Amino acid sequence: MYYFAYASNLNRKQIVERAPDSKPKCIATLPNFKLTFTARAGRKGGVASITPHRGEKVLGAVYEISERDLKRLDGYEGYPTVYDRRKVTVWTETNEPIEAITYIKIEQSTELKPAPDYLAVIQQGYRDWQLV
């Protein structure tokens, strides 16, 4: 199965810890969503999520993951209480659609800037995929 990663799960070191069987596939874009940061209990600073937003897009990457990886990611993401898991269609750089699983934070009412250490993990992920 395919997993669409954005924000901190773009970080190759982090994804190997969270989903050891994962195989990086390609850069992809999720249309009509935007990247957001919202409060999460027990965390200083906001955590990343995506929100439907017409005309925007979220840049990320697709990994092929195992069922075991999916269960591990569920644990890290707090599924089903903190993040919901959803099927989305993302588009590769060659404009091919891929159906993938991604996570969307359930409660997004309070926007909050990410902590500097969390932001650094995200930025490294974008560098890992050469997105910046």
C-alpha positions in Angstrom: 0.0 0.0 0.0 1.1 3.6 -0.5 1.5 6.3 2.2 1.5 10.0 1.5 3.9 11.7 3.9 4.2 15.4 4.6 5.9 17.4 7.2 8.1 15.4 9.7 7.5 12.0 8.1 9.3 13.3 5.0 12.4 13.0 7.2 14.1 9.8 6.0 15.7 9.1 9.4 12.3 9.5 11.2 10.3 7.4 8.7 12.8 4.5 9.0 12.3 4.5 12.7 8.5 4.7 12.4 8.0 2.4 9.4 11.1 0.2 9.0 9.7 -1.7 6.0 8.9 1.5 4.0 10.4 2.1 0.6 10.6 5.7 -0.8 8.8 5.9 -4.1 8.3 9.5 -5.4 7.6 13.1 -4.8 3.9 13.9 -4.9 1.4 16.7 -4.6 -2.0 16.6 -2.8 -4.2 19.3 -4.5 -6.8 21.4 -2.7 -5.2 21.0 0.8 -2.8 23.2 2.7 -0.3 22.4 5.5 -1.3 23.6 8.9 0.0 23.5 12.5 -2.4 23.1 15.4 -2.2 22.4 19.1 -1.8 18.9 20.5 -2.1 18.0 24.1 1.3 17.1 25.6 3.3 18.9 22.9 4.9 22.2 23.0 4.3 24.0 19.7 1.9 23.0 16.9 1.9 19.7 15.1 1.5 19.4 11.3 -1.8 18.4 9.6 -3.5 19.2 6.3 -6.7 21.0 5.8 -9.0 21.1 2.8 -8.3 24.4 1.0 -9.3 25.0 -2.6 -6.5 26.1 -4.9 -3.7 25.2 -2.4 -1.5 22.1 -2.5 0.6 20.1 -0.1 4.0 18.9 -1.3 5.1 15.5 0.0 6.3 12.1 -0.9 4.9 8.6 -1.4 6.3 5.6 0.4 5.3 2.0 -0.1 4.6 0.5 3.3 3.6 -2.8 4.8 0.6 -3.6 7.0 3.1 -3.7 10.0 4.3 -0.2 9.1 0.7 1.1 8.9 0.0 -0.2 12.4 3.2 1.4 13.7 2.3 4.7 12.0 -1.2 4.5 13.5 0.5 4.4 16.9 2.8 7.3 16.2 0.0 9.4 14.8 -2.5 8.6 17.5 -5.0 7.0 15.2 -8.0 7.0 15.6 -8.2 9.6 18.4 -5.8 12.3 17.4 -5.3 11.8 13.7 -7.7 10.2 11.2 -6.5 8.0 8.4 -7.8 8.9 5.0 -7.4 7.7 1.4 -6.3 10.5 -0.9 -5.3 10.8 -4.5 -1.9 12.5 -5.0 -0.1 13.3 -8.2 3.4 12.5 -9.2 5.8 14.8 -10.9 4.8 13.1 -14.2 1.1 13.8 -13.4 0.2 10.2 -12.6 -2.4 9.7 -9.8 -1.6 7.5 -6.9 -4.1 6.5 -4.2 -2.5 6.6 -0.8 -3.2 6.7 2.9 -2.4 9.9 4.8 -3.2 11.2 8.3 -5.3 14.3 9.1 -5.5 15.7 12.6 -9.1 15.5 13.9 -9.1 18.7 16.1 -7.7 21.6 14.2 -9.4 24.6 15.9 -6.3 26.1 17.5 -3.4 27.1 15.2 0.0 27.1 16.8 3.5 27.6 15.4 5.7 24.4 15.6 8.5 24.2 18.1 12.0 24.9 16.6 13.2 21.3 17.1 10.1 19.9 15.3 10.4 22.4 12.5 14.1 21.4 12.1 12.9 17.7 11.6 10.4 18.9 9.0 13.0 21.0 7.2 15.4 18.1 7.0 12.7 16.0 5.4 12.2 18.6 2.7 16.0 18.6 2.1 16.0 14.7 2.1 13.5 14.8 -0.8 15.2 17.8 -2.4 12.0 19.8 -2.2 13.8 23.0 -1.1 
